[in-house]
Amino acid sequence: MRKNVIYNMVLLWTIVSGSVMYAQTVKGVVSDSSGPLPQVNVAVKGTAINTATDFDGNYTINNVDSNAVLVFSYIGFLTKEIAVKGNTVINVVLVEDSQKLEEVVVVGYTSQKKASITGAVSTVDLADLSKTRVVDVAQALQGQVAGVFVAANTGAPGDGIKLRIRGEGTLGKNDVLYVIDGVPTRDISFLNQSDIKSMSVLKDAAAGAIYGSRAASGVVLITTKSGLKGRSSFDVDMYSGIHFATNLPKMLNTDQYLTVKDQAWHNTAGNAASAISPYAADRSRTDLANTDWQDELFTTGISKNFQVSASGGSENVQYLISGGYFGHDGIVVEDNDQFERFNFRSNVNADISDRFKVGTNLQISYAKQDKLSSSGDVPGVIRHALIRPPVLGVYKDVSDPTYTESNPYTDLPFYTGPNDGWSKIYEYTSNPIAIVHFTDDKRNTFQTFGNLYGEYALLRDKTLKFKSNLGVDIKFSHNKNFASNFGDANINDPSNQYYGLGRNNRPNGLDENRGQEMTFTFTNTLNYIKTFKELHSINALLGMENISSKAAAMGGSRQNFDNTTDPFRYLDYGSTTNAYSSGSASNWSLLSYFASGTYGYDNKYFASATMRADASSRFGPNNKWGYFPSVSAGWVVSQEDFMKKSDWISNLKLRASWGEAGNQELPNNAYETLVSSTGGVVNVVRYGNPDLKWETTTQTNFGVDLGILNNKLSFTADYFTKTTDDILLTVGLPAVSVGVIERTFVNAGEVNNKGLEFGVNFQNNDNEFKYGINANIATLTNRVNKLHEFVKNITDDFTHTKTETGQPISSYYGYQFDGIYQNSAEVSTHLFSNANATQPGDIKFKDLNSDGQINADDRTFIGNPIPKVTYGVNFNASYKNFDISFLLQGVEGVDRYNDLKQILNYDSRPFNSTTAVLDSWNGEGTSNTTPRVTFNNNGGGNVSSVFVEDASYLRLKNLEIGYTFNKTVLGIKDMRLYASGQNLFTITDYTGLDPESTSLIDKGTYPQSQSFIFGVRVKL
């Protein structure tokens, strides 16, 4: 008996010791074709031993038998089993399943499985994103995500992008917050599109509240690419494109112009019907030109792009180094509308130990822009190309006494000198080619952006991690604008100090300024991710963040430069008379504490909550802190037992969320009283408001996610309502009591946005011909609910807009067009109280108060500049080595005030016009849309609905065809040739140059160009 006991004990010890001897620790990295995969489940087959990969795809699993089999599973990818066979390092590359789900999504300061997300978060398909070929990454989101409106401000190289998430939420700044590798910024124009790994759009407050005071307008999270363990790659992407101006208006030629102006002269009061107009008399002139000013101004633009990156890594160190150049010479003649950008990025991650890692991601960029007036702003290059009469040539005749080699351009019409003047019957527009030639406005920006981080796993199973991240955003700018004097010298008084100088930029001058801005972000987080008994999952986060920003600027200007050649275009060479200098500095800081937690049960039920507290230096001591909570919940109905029989439904999830976010975008120290001192007398410049507090945006969201046919077809829908209150406004105090001082900031007003968002995706990769469709559409209703009691409305006379309770923000305000008066009886019947010299053929406006006259009391709201519907359709397909894709994008229910239409076809001055005036009213019944041509007021000078046009459009933004060579060809990993077309066609009723323009008033916008791009991408 005793021998048996001893024998059994020895046998048990042998078995246990053998198991321990052959048990081992296995680690590695799990990735797909694009990079590391976080939260992949790694399990020992047949046991309860399991773990999950971290954010960088790393995993470590203990007590693994040398003969065990590891199972790697991840929704959206084929499960993979690998025998250990005594290996301690096993790296795995998973292959996407036909459903192609982006299962793990980067959210606030961490990542989550897509199934556990309960807020409105959208991820962007980077395969579609990479084919947009845009210089500004923000524009690549156009048409990609429901509820995200993106438009180019203008088509000029280097001009900005407008991006709005779920509408205009405030009366101040509505810019979204971008977070790049944990570093926040409001501008991503410096970012290289080729460096992006993933993008997530946080649309509702439940998703964005973790960013607190800066998240009211939505958040876009961007993760850049990094190197992979054991995989080296050298990538080259280069392309070149040509660009053209399209959809240009048809203008009058010289014969048509003289005919129309002759008719206008005869329709003008005081001119005898039998008299010969000066326009008819000028037909016999031999010096009339027939200039197509658009043809003279626009040319073929050229763009070029070259990007190169090298990446790779060992078990402990991974790296990525990239560099790039982008250049674009625009569609205007000469080289004064160029943009260039140089990028360099270095990304290094190192595992110091099994639990401690550090890394840095640093980008340096340099951008320079030759700036032209691109929005109809002074000096209005595009505007003058349209209104300048065709009878004037581009260049003066060399025999002209005012001709010079340095300034050969025509200016004032048929100018003969200061004493004889010019032919005023052709108005005094400017020569757009001369404007371009003499423009010298250079903008330069040098920027350093990046982060340095350290991460330590406090527990052996790496479920609890502490991360410290230091972000930097340092920007230096230098702008230099030399305004050359040019044009005809029209002063005839020799005693005038400017006698003999041209009328443009008189006298010449230089404005130069330099600025710097430094923002440092220091973030510390503690993140706990754990799954218990395969039923309970927890993702908890605690953190603090400190942001400090300092900015400084200095500038100066001088005039009357005797020598205007490039070596002398510096401040020292200008006159000290009227010299000007300036300097300023500002700073702000933000201290934040935040927490978030997501709990999941059995992969069916999920609940999340966040809280953030922000203290901003921009608010006074009474309300320095703002608090921003959110809660959300999700139910994965498809995991329930009663859904098992509905096997055609792959995924069905219901979501609901509520949360608050804030806005601190107001001037520094706005809560303080400003004073000035003159001669010992202290004067108030602006009264402060120590009770200023945060704007708060409260948002409620209900959503559903549906996937069928093994997630080949997926559908998402959301309804949201978003209300911003305590809006920061300025209130003017009565001048009779306090004198004229600056307006005081107050919290007042409320704006609401609500809408529906839908997205659908279908992907079929079952056959050799693979294809997919991704479409989205969103509706939006914007309303101002209230303003301050002393601010009944906010009127902008320049844009002809008014913000008032019950209307969308910045709605157009003016008279309602009601056709054309056809006869005198109509005039007397309609204007029975005050005809005010109105003639048949003039514009008829609606008499809204029925008092028989048209005055300011008849004005009303006549248009909405905020799109009611936005949509996009992506299509992609491939067959063997060929692929094709296109993107359709559009908006509906948006208006734009076409000021260019007003000055071209309705103005009473002798500018050029479009051919639409050939069908203007010329007798009863001839037209009920375009008034008679005349040099008198015909109603066209009034702000009215006839100039508010429907700017809805459908545009083919991108079409690309590519061919990928087999890997054995040329001995390289991958090579793809592609040809791309952008803005190939646009369907719109808008008569301006570009319906996509974001300006409230279109005075002649630099249009987006039609582009054809040819490129190659190579992986070595």
Buried (B, 14 or more C-beta within 10 A) or exposed (E): EEEEEEEEEEEEEEEEEEEEEEEBEBBBBBBBEEBBBBBBBBBBEEEEBBBBBBBBBBBBBBBBBBEBBBBBBBBBBEEBEBEBEEBEEBBBBBEBBBBBBBBBBBBBBBBBBBBBBBBBBBBBBBBBBBBBBBBBBBBBBBBBBBBBBBBBBBBBBBBBBBBBBBBBBBBBEBBBBBBBBBBBBBBBBBBBBBBBBBBBBBBBBBBBBBBBBBBBBBBBBBBBBBBBBBBEBBBBBBBBBBBBBBBBBEBBBBEBBBBBBBBBBBBBEEBEEEEEBBBBEBEEEEEBBEBBBBEBBBBEBBBBBBBBBBBBBEEEBBBBBBBBBBBBBBBBBBEBBBBBBBBBBBBBBBBEEBBEBBBBBBBBBBBBBBBBBBBBBEBBBBBBBBBBBBBBBBBBEEEBEBBEEEBBBBBBBBBBEBEEBBBEBBBBBBBBBBBBBBBBBBBBBBBBBBBBBBBBBEEEEBBBBBBBBBBBBBBBBBBBBBBBBBBBBBBEEEEEEBEEBBBBBBBBBBBBBBBBBBBBBEBBBBBBBBBEEEEEBBBBBBBBBEBBBBBBBBBBBBBBBEEBEEEBBBBEBBEEEEEEEEEEEEEBBBBBBBBBBBBBEEBBEBBBBBBBBBBBBBBBEEBBBBBBBBBBBBBBBBBEEEEEEEEEBBBBBBBBBBBBBBBBBBEBBBBBEBEEEEEEEEEBEBBBBEEBBBBBBBBBBBBBBBBBBEBBBBBBBBBBBBBBBBBBBBBEBEEEEEEEBEEBBBBBBBBBBBBBBBBBBBBBBEEEEBBBBBBBBBBBBBBBBEBBEEBEEBEEEEBBBBBBEEBBBBBBBBBBBBBBBBEEEBBEEBBEEEBEEBBBBBBBBBBEEEBBBBBEEBBBBBBBBBBBBBBBBBBBBBEEEEBBBBBBBBBBBBBBBBBBBBBBBBBBEBBBBBBBBBEBBBEEEBBEEBBBBBBBBBBBBBBBBBBBBBBBBBBBBBBBBBEBBEEEEEEEEBBBBBBBBBBBEBEBEBBBBBBBBBBBBBBBBBBBBBBBBEBEBBBB
